Amino acid sequence: MKNFIAKNATIVGDVTLDTEVTVWFNSVLRGGMGLRPYYYR
């Protein structure tokens, strides 16, 4: 499976998505604040 990013999701800043990560509808991801990348578990 590849990454899925919903059309109305909001991704702001420096965000790293690992393989097989999904970002669902109305989600907001904020990057560039020293947080960990988003990983598939």
mmCIF file of the N, C-alpha and C atoms, coordinates in Angstrom:
data_MODEL
# 
_entry.id   MODEL 
# 
loop_
_atom_site.group_PDB 
_atom_site.id 
_atom_site.type_symbol 
_atom_site.label_atom_id 
_atom_site.label_alt_id 
_atom_site.label_comp_id 
_atom_site.label_asym_id 
_atom_site.label_entity_id 
_atom_site.label_seq_id 
_atom_site.pdbx_PDB_ins_code 
_atom_site.Cartn_x 
_atom_site.Cartn_y 
_atom_site.Cartn_z 
_atom_site.occupancy 
_atom_site.B_iso_or_equiv 
_atom_site.pdbx_formal_charge 
_atom_site.auth_seq_id 
_atom_site.auth_comp_id 
_atom_site.auth_asym_id 
_atom_site.auth_atom_id 
_atom_site.pdbx_PDB_model_num 
ATOM 1   N N  . MET A 1 1  ? 0.845   -1.183 0.000  1.00 0.00 ? 1  MET A N  1 
ATOM 2   C CA . MET A 1 1  ? 0.000   0.000  0.000  1.00 0.00 ? 1  MET A CA 1 
ATOM 3   C C  . MET A 1 1  ? 0.883   1.238  0.000  1.00 0.00 ? 1  MET A C  1 
ATOM 4   N N  . LYS A 1 2  ? 0.490   2.222  -0.729 1.00 0.00 ? 2  LYS A N  1 
ATOM 5   C CA . LYS A 1 2  ? 1.216   3.485  -0.760 1.00 0.00 ? 2  LYS A CA 1 
ATOM 6   C C  . LYS A 1 2  ? 0.563   4.467  0.195  1.00 0.00 ? 2  LYS A C  1 
ATOM 7   N N  . ASN A 1 3  ? 1.176   5.624  0.329  1.00 0.00 ? 3  ASN A N  1 
ATOM 8   C CA . ASN A 1 3  ? 0.585   6.673  1.161  1.00 0.00 ? 3  ASN A CA 1 
ATOM 9   C C  . ASN A 1 3  ? -0.754  7.113  0.588  1.00 0.00 ? 3  ASN A C  1 
ATOM 10  N N  . PHE A 1 4  ? -1.668  7.485  1.474  1.00 0.00 ? 4  PHE A N  1 
ATOM 11  C CA . PHE A 1 4  ? -2.945  8.074  1.066  1.00 0.00 ? 4  PHE A CA 1 
ATOM 12  C C  . PHE A 1 4  ? -3.075  9.403  1.789  1.00 0.00 ? 4  PHE A C  1 
ATOM 13  N N  . ILE A 1 5  ? -3.314  10.464 1.039  1.00 0.00 ? 5  ILE A N  1 
ATOM 14  C CA . ILE A 1 5  ? -3.561  11.780 1.615  1.00 0.00 ? 5  ILE A CA 1 
ATOM 15  C C  . ILE A 1 5  ? -4.883  12.281 1.056  1.00 0.00 ? 5  ILE A C  1 
ATOM 16  N N  . ALA A 1 6  ? -5.863  12.465 1.942  1.00 0.00 ? 6  ALA A N  1 
ATOM 17  C CA . ALA A 1 6  ? -7.183  12.936 1.514  1.00 0.00 ? 6  ALA A CA 1 
ATOM 18  C C  . ALA A 1 6  ? -7.071  14.334 0.918  1.00 0.00 ? 6  ALA A C  1 
ATOM 19  N N  . LYS A 1 7  ? -7.935  14.625 -0.031 1.00 0.00 ? 7  LYS A N  1 
ATOM 20  C CA . LYS A 1 7  ? -7.878  15.914 -0.731 1.00 0.00 ? 7  LYS A CA 1 
ATOM 21  C C  . LYS A 1 7  ? -8.115  17.102 0.189  1.00 0.00 ? 7  LYS A C  1 
ATOM 22  N N  . ASN A 1 8  ? -8.867  16.924 1.268  1.00 0.00 ? 8  ASN A N  1 
ATOM 23  C CA . ASN A 1 8  ? -9.128  18.055 2.158  1.00 0.00 ? 8  ASN A CA 1 
ATOM 24  C C  . ASN A 1 8  ? -8.279  18.006 3.429  1.00 0.00 ? 8  ASN A C  1 
ATOM 25  N N  . ALA A 1 9  ? -7.243  17.173 3.457  1.00 0.00 ? 9  ALA A N  1 
ATOM 26  C CA . ALA A 1 9  ? -6.299  17.166 4.577  1.00 0.00 ? 9  ALA A CA 1 
ATOM 27  C C  . ALA A 1 9  ? -5.371  18.367 4.444  1.00 0.00 ? 9  ALA A C  1 
ATOM 28  N N  . THR A 1 10 ? -4.887  18.854 5.581  1.00 0.00 ? 10 THR A N  1 
ATOM 29  C CA . THR A 1 10 ? -3.981  20.001 5.589  1.00 0.00 ? 10 THR A CA 1 
ATOM 30  C C  . THR A 1 10 ? -2.645  19.570 6.168  1.00 0.00 ? 10 THR A C  1 
ATOM 31  N N  . ILE A 1 11 ? -1.576  19.771 5.391  1.00 0.00 ? 11 ILE A N  1 
ATOM 32  C CA . ILE A 1 11 ? -0.222  19.458 5.848  1.00 0.00 ? 11 ILE A CA 1 
ATOM 33  C C  . ILE A 1 11 ? 0.573   20.751 5.780  1.00 0.00 ? 11 ILE A C  1 
ATOM 34  N N  . VAL A 1 12 ? 1.084   21.194 6.942  1.00 0.00 ? 12 VAL A N  1 
ATOM 35  C CA . VAL A 1 12 ? 1.745   22.490 7.044  1.00 0.00 ? 12 VAL A CA 1 
ATOM 36  C C  . VAL A 1 12 ? 3.169   22.294 7.559  1.00 0.00 ? 12 VAL A C  1 
ATOM 37  N N  . GLY A 1 13 ? 4.124   22.933 6.911  1.00 0.00 ? 13 GLY A N  1 
ATOM 38  C CA . GLY A 1 13 ? 5.502   22.906 7.386  1.00 0.00 ? 13 GLY A CA 1 
ATOM 39  C C  . GLY A 1 13 ? 6.274   21.710 6.871  1.00 0.00 ? 13 GLY A C  1 
ATOM 40  N N  . ASP A 1 14 ? 7.345   21.366 7.579  1.00 0.00 ? 14 ASP A N  1 
ATOM 41  C CA . ASP A 1 14 ? 8.258   20.294 7.192  1.00 0.00 ? 14 ASP A CA 1 
ATOM 42  C C  . ASP A 1 14 ? 7.763   18.981 7.787  1.00 0.00 ? 14 ASP A C  1 
ATOM 43  N N  . VAL A 1 15 ? 6.966   18.234 7.040  1.00 0.00 ? 15 VAL A N  1 
ATOM 44  C CA . VAL A 1 15 ? 6.368   16.983 7.506  1.00 0.00 ? 15 VAL A CA 1 
ATOM 45  C C  . VAL A 1 15 ? 6.986   15.825 6.741  1.00 0.00 ? 15 VAL A C  1 
ATOM 46  N N  . THR A 1 16 ? 7.395   14.777 7.461  1.00 0.00 ? 16 THR A N  1 
ATOM 47  C CA . THR A 1 16 ? 7.946   13.571 6.856  1.00 0.00 ? 16 THR A CA 1 
ATOM 48  C C  . THR A 1 16 ? 6.963   12.431 7.051  1.00 0.00 ? 16 THR A C  1 
ATOM 49  N N  . LEU A 1 17 ? 6.542   11.811 5.944  1.00 0.00 ? 17 LEU A N  1 
ATOM 50  C CA . LEU A 1 17 ? 5.650   10.662 6.011  1.00 0.00 ? 17 LEU A CA 1 
ATOM 51  C C  . LEU A 1 17 ? 6.415   9.418  5.595  1.00 0.00 ? 17 LEU A C  1 
ATOM 52  N N  . ASP A 1 18 ? 6.381   8.384  6.419  1.00 0.00 ? 18 ASP A N  1 
ATOM 53  C CA . ASP A 1 18 ? 6.991   7.106  6.086  1.00 0.00 ? 18 ASP A CA 1 
ATOM 54  C C  . ASP A 1 18 ? 6.097   6.400  5.069  1.00 0.00 ? 18 ASP A C  1 
ATOM 55  N N  . THR A 1 19 ? 6.553   5.284  4.537  1.00 0.00 ? 19 THR A N  1 
ATOM 56  C CA . THR A 1 19 ? 5.728   4.518  3.601  1.00 0.00 ? 19 THR A CA 1 
ATOM 57  C C  . THR A 1 19 ? 4.510   3.960  4.326  1.00 0.00 ? 19 THR A C  1 
ATOM 58  N N  . GLU A 1 20 ? 3.431   3.810  3.613  1.00 0.00 ? 20 GLU A N  1 
ATOM 59  C CA . GLU A 1 20 ? 2.177   3.245  4.111  1.00 0.00 ? 20 GLU A CA 1 
ATOM 60  C C  . GLU A 1 20 ? 1.516   4.079  5.209  1.00 0.00 ? 20 GLU A C  1 
ATOM 61  N N  . VAL A 1 21 ? 1.776   5.373  5.241  1.00 0.00 ? 21 VAL A N  1 
ATOM 62  C CA . VAL A 1 21 ? 1.113   6.276  6.178  1.00 0.00 ? 21 VAL A CA 1 
ATOM 63  C C  . VAL A 1 21 ? -0.091  6.888  5.481  1.00 0.00 ? 21 VAL A C  1 
ATOM 64  N N  . THR A 1 22 ? -1.208  7.001  6.189  1.00 0.00 ? 22 THR A N  1 
ATOM 65  C CA . THR A 1 22 ? -2.402  7.611  5.620  1.00 0.00 ? 22 THR A CA 1 
ATOM 66  C C  . THR A 1 22 ? -2.757  8.881  6.395  1.00 0.00 ? 22 THR A C  1 
ATOM 67  N N  . VAL A 1 23 ? -3.238  9.872  5.663  1.00 0.00 ? 23 VAL A N  1 
ATOM 68  C CA . VAL A 1 23 ? -3.704  11.125 6.256  1.00 0.00 ? 23 VAL A CA 1 
ATOM 69  C C  . VAL A 1 23 ? -5.156  11.272 5.828  1.00 0.00 ? 23 VAL A C  1 
ATOM 70  N N  . TRP A 1 24 ? -6.064  11.127 6.776  1.00 0.00 ? 24 TRP A N  1 
ATOM 71  C CA . TRP A 1 24 ? -7.481  11.050 6.457  1.00 0.00 ? 24 TRP A CA 1 
ATOM 72  C C  . TRP A 1 24 ? -8.147  12.410 6.380  1.00 0.00 ? 24 TRP A C  1 
ATOM 73  N N  . PHE A 1 25 ? -9.395  12.399 5.996  1.00 0.00 ? 25 PHE A N  1 
ATOM 74  C CA . PHE A 1 25 ? -10.197 13.587 5.739  1.00 0.00 ? 25 PHE A CA 1 
ATOM 75  C C  . PHE A 1 25 ? -10.223 14.517 6.953  1.00 0.00 ? 25 PHE A C  1 
ATOM 76  N N  . ASN A 1 26 ? -10.057 15.810 6.687  1.00 0.00 ? 26 ASN A N  1 
ATOM 77  C CA . ASN A 1 26 ? -10.064 16.876 7.697  1.00 0.00 ? 26 ASN A CA 1 
ATOM 78  C C  . ASN A 1 26 ? -8.906  16.798 8.687  1.00 0.00 ? 26 ASN A C  1 
ATOM 79  N N  . SER A 1 27 ? -7.896  15.964 8.417  1.00 0.00 ? 27 SER A N  1 
ATOM 80  C CA . SER A 1 27 ? -6.721  15.884 9.290  1.00 0.00 ? 27 SER A CA 1 
ATOM 81  C C  . SER A 1 27 ? -5.837  17.105 9.089  1.00 0.00 ? 27 SER A C  1 
ATOM 82  N N  . VAL A 1 28 ? -5.124  17.477 10.152 1.00 0.00 ? 28 VAL A N  1 
ATOM 83  C CA . VAL A 1 28 ? -4.153  18.567 10.077 1.00 0.00 ? 28 VAL A CA 1 
ATOM 84  C C  . VAL A 1 28 ? -2.843  18.059 10.660 1.00 0.00 ? 28 VAL A C  1 
ATOM 85  N N  . LEU A 1 29 ? -1.766  18.089 9.855  1.00 0.00 ? 29 LEU A N  1 
ATOM 86  C CA . LEU A 1 29 ? -0.433  17.718 10.316 1.00 0.00 ? 29 LEU A CA 1 
ATOM 87  C C  . LEU A 1 29 ? 0.435   18.962 10.275 1.00 0.00 ? 29 LEU A C  1 
ATOM 88  N N  . ARG A 1 30 ? 1.107   19.261 11.397 1.00 0.00 ? 30 ARG A N  1 
ATOM 89  C CA . ARG A 1 30 ? 1.992   20.427 11.464 1.00 0.00 ? 30 ARG A CA 1 
ATOM 90  C C  . ARG A 1 30 ? 3.415   19.946 11.672 1.00 0.00 ? 30 ARG A C  1 
ATOM 91  N N  . GLY A 1 31 ? 4.315   20.418 10.831 1.00 0.00 ? 31 GLY A N  1 
ATOM 92  C CA . GLY A 1 31 ? 5.715   20.017 10.935 1.00 0.00 ? 31 GLY A CA 1 
ATOM 93  C C  . GLY A 1 31 ? 6.616   21.195 11.234 1.00 0.00 ? 31 GLY A C  1 
ATOM 94  N N  . GLY A 1 32 ? 7.898   20.884 11.439 1.00 0.00 ? 32 GLY A N  1 
ATOM 95  C CA . GLY A 1 32 ? 8.877   21.924 11.671 1.00 0.00 ? 32 GLY A CA 1 
ATOM 96  C C  . GLY A 1 32 ? 8.950   22.408 13.103 1.00 0.00 ? 32 GLY A C  1 
ATOM 97  N N  . MET A 1 33 ? 8.394   21.651 14.038 1.00 0.00 ? 33 MET A N  1 
ATOM 98  C CA . MET A 1 33 ? 8.418   22.052 15.437 1.00 0.00 ? 33 MET A CA 1 
ATOM 99  C C  . MET A 1 33 ? 9.259   21.084 16.272 1.00 0.00 ? 33 MET A C  1 
ATOM 100 N N  . GLY A 1 34 ? 10.134  20.316 15.625 1.00 0.00 ? 34 GLY A N  1 
ATOM 101 C CA . GLY A 1 34 ? 10.986  19.379 16.350 1.00 0.00 ? 34 GLY A CA 1 
ATOM 102 C C  . GLY A 1 34 ? 10.283  18.100 16.755 1.00 0.00 ? 34 GLY A C  1 
ATOM 103 N N  . LEU A 1 35 ? 9.169   17.789 16.114 1.00 0.00 ? 35 LEU A N  1 
ATOM 104 C CA . LEU A 1 35 ? 8.429   16.577 16.443 1.00 0.00 ? 35 LEU A CA 1 
ATOM 105 C C  . LEU A 1 35 ? 8.905   15.406 15.595 1.00 0.00 ? 35 LEU A C  1 
ATOM 106 N N  . ARG A 1 36 ? 8.531   14.210 15.982 1.00 0.00 ? 36 ARG A N  1 
ATOM 107 C CA . ARG A 1 36 ? 8.932   13.011 15.258 1.00 0.00 ? 36 ARG A CA 1 
ATOM 108 C C  . ARG A 1 36 ? 8.179   12.882 13.945 1.00 0.00 ? 36 ARG A C  1 
ATOM 109 N N  . PRO A 1 37 ? 8.785   12.171 12.982 1.00 0.00 ? 37 PRO A N  1 
ATOM 110 C CA . PRO A 1 37 ? 8.083   11.878 11.723 1.00 0.00 ? 37 PRO A CA 1 
ATOM 111 C C  . PRO A 1 37 ? 6.879   10.964 11.973 1.00 0.00 ? 37 PRO A C  1 
ATOM 112 N N  . TYR A 1 38 ? 5.973   10.921 11.027 1.00 0.00 ? 38 TYR A N  1 
ATOM 113 C CA . TYR A 1 38 ? 4.805   10.051 11.101 1.00 0.00 ? 38 TYR A CA 1 
ATOM 114 C C  . TYR A 1 38 ? 5.168   8.708  10.486 1.00 0.00 ? 38 TYR A C  1 
ATOM 115 N N  . TYR A 1 39 ? 5.128   7.643  11.303 1.00 0.00 ? 39 TYR A N  1 
ATOM 116 C CA . TYR A 1 39 ? 5.523   6.312  10.862 1.00 0.00 ? 39 TYR A CA 1 
ATOM 117 C C  . TYR A 1 39 ? 4.332   5.372  10.826 1.00 0.00 ? 39 TYR A C  1 
ATOM 118 N N  . TYR A 1 40 ? 4.446   4.376  9.954  1.00 0.00 ? 40 TYR A N  1 
ATOM 119 C CA . TYR A 1 40 ? 3.471   3.283  9.908  1.00 0.00 ? 40 TYR A CA 1 
ATOM 120 C C  . TYR A 1 40 ? 3.831   2.293  10.996 1.00 0.00 ? 40 TYR A C  1 
ATOM 121 N N  . ARG A 1 41 ? 2.834   1.803  11.734 1.00 0.00 ? 41 ARG A N  1 
ATOM 122 C CA . ARG A 1 41 ? 3.098   0.794  12.776 1.00 0.00 ? 41 ARG A CA 1 
ATOM 123 C C  . ARG A 1 41 ? 2.418   -0.485 12.431 1.00 0.00 ? 41 ARG A C  1 
# 
